[in-house]
């Protein structure tokens, strides 16, 4: 067991309310329950000694590990190849089928030998509340019960378990064709252990879950050139969605570094308005109407909650149930992934002013207008009130899309997305014939456009730039042609693409911006941003630069991990950095793939 395996050496399993990472060595080293944003139970990925883990793997000194998903599912298979035999651990979580929040969540680990004889060892060492809470173990013939303040967990096994302090260990030797099972179930303190299933019941459950994922994926309308990567991405987005509310979290983890050893270690287990809103278009492009509808309902509910309060209509991010309280604290007792400190829980950026989120929010509602009843009276009043506020409030500095902590500035992307919000709002009012001060919205929209064209353009760079009166480039502006602010083949836009290629692109990978040229209030640097690389592909395809777009996309695919997952960034040696897997990366992959498919089809006369 590596002390800190590479971030990319993991697969993801989940039940649509929470999720776990499983390393390619058979170790669950990240799991929080009962929700994505709950305190962790296994977190050895952030502190090997104090975080807790659940290992189930052979002990053979000469072993090769392989990992894959059962095709078109979220069932993860970790294979162990040794001179004595070949064994497998199959990990899954029974998915939420009824969309009701619950405190009970089960990790199922099926072990089997397919060749020879393999001895598997179990080492289950939970550490509750980010490793801060002590627990007690009751061990009996039916398994173990871990008790901690406010939570308990049962571990049940088809082979004997032994006590090791307040943790459990065990081992089982299986010949070819034999199998065993372990279940780890989290529940409230008074919760009883589920009945121990028989081998036949486990087999039936496993194939039922395979059928669940395959039936869901079968509704995909994607018929493009990259079905395996696109479908893995949309399964990942589904795994990162909290089914009871439809809220999409930014990533399954917290605290994984953008630079190993640095301080850019954030908690991404929350719902950003921006990320979730852009996922609506990605889901609709693949035919997943239910998921797109669920998020737009969640979003409009957030608008209703603050309607008429006089304050900011939206917060940057929320908990999955819509709770806006996300206080940021440093977990001082953890060393962090390979010394990347501090490890943060909660996210202080929730209180920032990020004006671009209104553009993404209204864009999402507008994209979903044909499939979601968002035009009801109360929903429209909340939306119209938001646009009235924005028409009066757009012209001020903010912290921007990248959540900088170096002070508010006049970010060009924020103004562009304010334009998007008002432009789509005007279209919605016309489409649904709803009462609105469209004259006011139009004046504000047009003023934003003129301001961006005059102050967001750099003569020296011959490009649209990150902030007014500056010359720093910013990859967020790659969205400008997609949202209709500028024509994709406008000479000014093509010049901007050329400037980005000179300043932000490194071997087809794209940086967000240059922190040295535009200080963001944080020490250290970061890798290229995978979201931005896929946005670059999208922009290149729209601009008609198809050979470059396709080559960039194909190269980017090579940075996916062994099961097709992406973290937030790519480091200088091609390693994945940041929280994992990241929804923004996967939804932008879908956006790039569908745009590129359409452009290639047109070029080929299809």
N, C-alpha and C positions, 0 to 999 in steps of 0.2 A: 504494500500500500504506500503510494507516494505521499509524502507529507503535504505537498501542494501540487496536484496534477495540473497540467495546462487547462485553462478555462475551456478550451474547445474540446477537451477529452471527456465530454459528457453528452448524454441524451436526456430528454425531458419526458416525464410522465405526469399525468394530472387527471383530475376528476371534474374539471370545469368550475371548481371553487378554490382549489389550491393546487400546488404542483411540487414535484421533487426533481432534483438532479441526480442522475446515476452515472458515476464515472465508468470509464471503459475497464476498470479493474473491479467492478461490481460493488462499489461503495456509494451508498446514498450519503452525500456530504452536504446537501442543502435540502431542507424541508421545513416549512412553516405551516402551522395549522391552528385553528380551523379555516382560516382564509389566507389568501396570498399575502396580505399585509399584517398577519399575526406575528407574534414573536416566534423565533425559530425553535425547532426541536433538534434538528441535525444541522450543524453549521461548521463542520470541520474545514470547509473551504475558506472560511474566514479566520478560524483559529483551530489548528489541528489538535491542540491539547485541551482546549476548553469548549470547543463548539459542539462536539458530539457527532457520531456517525453510526451507520448501520452497514456493516460489511458482510457480504455473503459470496464467497469465492473459494476456489481450491487453494491449497497451500504449496503446491508443487514448485520447486525452485526453478524449473525450466518450463515456463509457460508463456504462451502467446495469447493476447486478448484481442478479440474482435467484437464489434458492436454494430447492430443494424436494427431498423424498425421492421416489424412484420409489415409487408407491403400495404400501403394505403391505410395505415392505422397509427395509433399512438401507443401501441404495444411494443416495448423495447426488449430486444434480445441481446444479451451479452454472452459471448462464446469464449471458452477457455480451451486451448489446444495444448496438450502435453504428451510426452512419450507414453504415458499410462492410459490416456483416453481423452475424449472430448466431452466437455460438459457445457451446460447452458444455464443461465439464470434469465427467466422471463419476468419482467417487471411491468405492472400496470396498476391503475386505479380505476375502480368501477365508476363510470361517469355519472354526473348529475343528469337524470332524465326528466325530472319534474320541476326543476328550476326553483327549488325551495331551499333557503339557507339552512344548513345543519351543522352541528358541532361534531358529527361522526364522519370520519374520513379514514379510508383503509388503503394501505399500500400492500399489494399482494406480490410475493416473490416465489415463483415456481422454479425449482431446480430439477434438472434432469441430466442423465448421462446418455449420450447418443452413440458413443464408441468406448470400448474398454471399461475401465473402472476408475471412478473419480471420487475423491473425498472432498467434500465441501465443508468449510468452517463458517460458523456464524459468530459475529461479534456485534452486539446491539448495545450502544452506549448513548442514550438520549441525554441532552442537556437543555432543559427547559428555560424559557424566557431569556433567550440569547445567552444561555449559559450562566445566568445569574441566580436561578432558583435551584435549591436542593430538592432531590426527590428520594422517595423510598420505593423499594421493590418488594412485592409479595410474590413469591414463586411457588407454584403448585404443579400438579401433574398435567393440568390443562394449559399451562403457560405462565407468563409473568404479567403482573400488573404494576406499572410505574405510576406513582402518585406524586404530583407536584401541586403547588397552590393554584387553584382555579382550573386545573386540567389533569387528565389521566390518560394513560395509553396502555393498551394490551398488546402483548406479543404472544402469538400462538404458533406452534410448530407441530408438524407431523413426526418430528424426531425429538428426543429428549433435550432439554435445556438445563444449563447449570448456572449457579450464581457466581458472579465475580464482583464482590462488593455489592453495589446497588445496580449493577449491570448484568447482562446475561450473555453466555457463550454457548456454543454447541457444535456438533459436527455430525455428519452423516456420510456414509460411503454407499455409492450407488453404482450398480452395474448397468450396462447398456440396456435401455428400455425402461429403467426404473426412474421414479420421480418422487419428489417430496415438496412440501409447501410451507411457507412462513407467511403469517399475516401480522401487520402492525397497524392497530386501529386506535386512532385518537378520538376521545370523547370527553364529555363534561365529567367533573369529579365523581358524580354518582352513577355514571354510565356503566352498564354491564357489558361484559365481553360478548361479542357475537358468537353464535354457535360455531363450533369448529367444523368446517365443511369436510365432506368426504372427498376422496380423489376424483370421483365422478362429478361431484358438484363443482369442484374447481375447474375441471375440464369444460363443463358446460358453461360456466361463467366466462372463462377465457374466450371461447368461441362466440359467445353472445356479445362480448365487447368488440371482438374483431368485426362481427356483423354490424354493430352499432356504427363504428367508424367508417366502414366501407359503404354502408347505406347512406350515411351523411355525405361522404365525398362523392358519391354517385350523382348527386344533384348538381355538381359543378358543370358549368357550361364551357369551361376552358377547352379549346381544341387547338391550341397553339403548339409551338416548337419545343417547349420545355415543360411538359406536363409533370415530370417527377419533381423538379425543383419548385414549381408553382404550387403543386398540391401539398408538398411538405411544408411550404410557407403558410398556406391557408390552414392546415391542420395545427400548425404552431400558433397562429392567431386565435384559433378556436380554443386551444389549451390555455391561452393567456386571457381568456374572457371569463368573467365571473357570471355564471349563468343566471343566478337569481335577479340580477339587474341589467345584464347586457353590457357591463362596463369592461373595457379592455385595459389591462395594465400595461405599463411600458416594458417591463421585463420581469422574469420570474425571481430575480435575485436582488440583493442589496450589497453595496460595499465593494464590488469587484472593480479593480482600478482601470482608469483610462491610461495610466502610466504606472507600471509596476514600481512600487516604492514611493509613489507620489501621493498627493492629498485629494485628487479628484475621484473620490470614492462615494458615490451617491446611492440613495435608496430609491429604486425604480419600481417598487411594487404598488404603485398607485395609478390612477387614471388621469392622464393628461388630456385636457380638452383637445389639444392639437393632434396628438397621436390617434386618439379614438375617432376624431372627426375625419381624418384622412383615411382611416380604415373603412369608412362607409363606402367610399368610391371603389376601393380595392375589392371589398366583398360583393358589391353590386356587379362589378366587372366579371366576376366568376359565377354569378347567379345565386349567391347566398343572401337572399332577401331577408330572411328571418333575423339573421345576425345584424344586418344593416339597420333594420327597423328597430331592433331592441336598443341599439346604441342611440339612435336619434330620439327615441322616447326618453332614455336616461338623460340626454343632453337638454331636451326641452324642459324636463322636470327641474334641472338645475336653474334654468332661466326663470321658471315660474317661482322658484323659492325666493329669489331676491327681487322679483318684480315689484316696483313701487317703493323700494326701501331707500332709494336715493344714493346708494353706494355703487360700487363696481358690480355690474350684473353677473359677471363670472369670475371665478377663481381659476388660477392656472391649472391646478390639479385637485383631485379629491380622492378620498378612500373609495373603495368599490361600491359601497352603499350610499355614496353621496356625501358622507361626512366631510366637512371642510377642514377639520382639525388635524394637522399633520406636524406637530412640533418636532424639530430636528434636535437630536441628542447624539453625542459621541459615545460609543461603547468603549470606554477607556480600558476595560479589562481584556480586550481582544487585540491581538497583534496585527490582524489584517492579513489579507492574501499576500504571502511572501513579503511581509513587512509593510504593506500599503496601509498607512495609518493617517488620519483616523478612520474608523469604520463608523458610518453614520446610519442611524435609524430615524425615520421621519425625513421630511424634506422642507427646508426653509424657503425654497423657491416658490412654495405655494402662496406666499404672501407678496410675491413680486408683481409688478405691473408689466404685463406682456400683452400689448394691444393686438398682436397678430392673431390671438386665439379667437377673436370675434370673426375674423375672416374665415378661419377654418370651421368654426361652429356654424355660421350661416351657410357656408359652402356645403357642409354635410346635410343640413336640412334641405337645401335646394336640390342636392343630388338625390335625396331620398323622397322627394315630394311625390313621385309617381307611385311609391310603394308604401308610404306611411301616412296615416291621417294626421299630419302635423298642422293642418289648416283649421283645426277646431278653434273656437273663439278664444278660450283662455290661452291656448298655445300661441295663437297669433298675437294676442295682446302683449304677452311676455316678449315675443320676438320683436314686435314693433317698438315696444318700450326700450329694448336694448339698442335698436338702431337709432332711436331718437337720442338716447344718451351718447352713442358713439358719434353722431353727427356734431355734437357739441364738444366731444372729449378727445378726438383723434389727434389733435395737433399738440402733442407733448412728448417729451422723452420717456423712454421705458427701458426695462432690462433686456428686452428682445428675446428671440426664439432660443438662443443658446444659454439663457439664464445667467448671464455674466454677473459677477459680483464686484464690479469695478465702477458702479454708478450708472445712472440712467443717461441714455444718449438718444439722438434722433436716428433710429435705425430705419433704413430704407425698407427692409422686408416688412417691418411692422406697419408702415404706411401703405405699402402695397396691399397687405391683407385687410386693412381697414377699407380700402377701395373695394376689395372683393366682397366684403360684408355688405356694404351699401349697394353695390351693383346687383348682387343677388337678391337683396331685400327688395329693391325696386322691381325686379323681375317677378318675385313671389307675389308682391302686392297686385301686380297686373294679372298674373296667372289665376289667382284665387279671388280677384276682385274684392280685396280686403281694404278696410279703411287705413290710411297711412298718410303721413306727411311726406309724400314722395318728392315734393318740390324742395323741401329742406334736405332730404337725403341726396337728391341729385346735385344740389349746390355743393354739398360736402364732398361727394364723390368726385366731382369735376375739379374741385380745389385740390384734393389729394393728388389727382393725376398730374395736374400742372406742377405741383410742388415737387413730386418725385422726378419728373422729367427735367426740372430745372436744377434741383439741389441734390438729387440722388445720382447724378451723372458726373463722372470725372473726365475732364478733357485730357488730362495727362495720361490716364489709363485707357481712355476711349472705352469706358465700361460703366455700367451701373455698379455702385459700390456699397459697402456695408452701412455706412452712416454719412449723414450730410457733412459737407465741407471736408471730406476725407478722401483717401485714395486706397483704402484697404478693401480687398475683394472679399466676398462672402458667398459661400455655396448655397445658402438658403434661397438666394435669388434665382437659382435654377428652376424654381417653381413658377416664375413669372409667365412664361408662355403657356403652361398648363392651366393656370387660372384665368388666362385671357387678358392680362394686363398689357402684354406686348405680343405682337405677331411673331411666331417662331422663326420667321425668316426675315424679319426686320433688320436692316443693316446695323442698327444700334445694338440689337440683340446678338447678331452674329459676331460683332466686335467684342461684346461682353464674353461670349463663349471663348473667343480666341484669347482674351486676357486671362480668363480662368485657367485655360489650358497651360498658359505660361507660368502662372503664379500658384495655382492650387492643386494641379494635377501632377502626380508622381507615378509613372508607370501605370497609368489608367486609374489609379486610386486618387480620391479627392479629399483634401483637407477642408474642414469647415471654414477656417480663416487662419491668419497668422497671429497667434497670441503675442508674439514679440512686437509686431507692428500695431496691434490693437489690444493693449493690456486688458485682461478680463478679471483682474483682482485675485487670481490664483497663481500659485507657484507651479513650475514644471510645464511640460508639454503634453501632447497626446498623439495618438495615431491618426491615420486617415479615417474618415467617418463613413461607414458603409452606406448609411442612408444617402449621403451626398453623392457617392459613386453611382448609385442606382438612379438618383435624380439627374445626374449627368447623362446617363444613358437615355433617359426619357427626353431630355432637352436636345441631345444630338439627333435622336430619331425624328423629333418634330422639325428640326432644322434641315432634315434631308441628308444628314451626314451618316448614312446607313452603314457603310463599312466600318467606320470608327465606332459607331454605336454598338454594332454587333460584336466587334472584337473586344470592346470594353466590357460588355455584358458577359461574354464567354470567359474572359480572364477573371472577372469578379466571381464567377461560379466556382473557380478553383480554390477560392479562399473559404468556401463553406467547409464545415467540419465533416467528419466521416459519416454522419447521419443527416447531412444537409442543413445544419443549423448555423446561424450567424449571431455573434455578439454585436456590440455597438461599434467597435473599431477594429482596424487592422494595424498591428504594430510594424516597426521597421524590418523585422525578420519574417513577416507574414503571419505572426501569431495573432490570435483573437484577444481583444482587450475589452474591458467594460462589462456591464451586466449582461446576463446570458439566459436564454436567447432574447434578443431585443425585437419587440413588435415592430418598431419603426423600420428596422432594416428589412424585415420580411414583407411588410405591406408595400414598401417602396420597390422591392424586388418584383412583386406582383404588378405594380404600376408600370415599371420599366418593361417587363415582359409583354404585357398586353399592348402597350404603345408600340414597342418594337415589332411585335407580330403584325399589327395593323399596317405599319409603315412598310414592312417587307412584303406583305401581301399586295399592297397597292403597287409597289415597285415591280413585282413579278406578274402583275396583271390579273391577280386572283379576284 
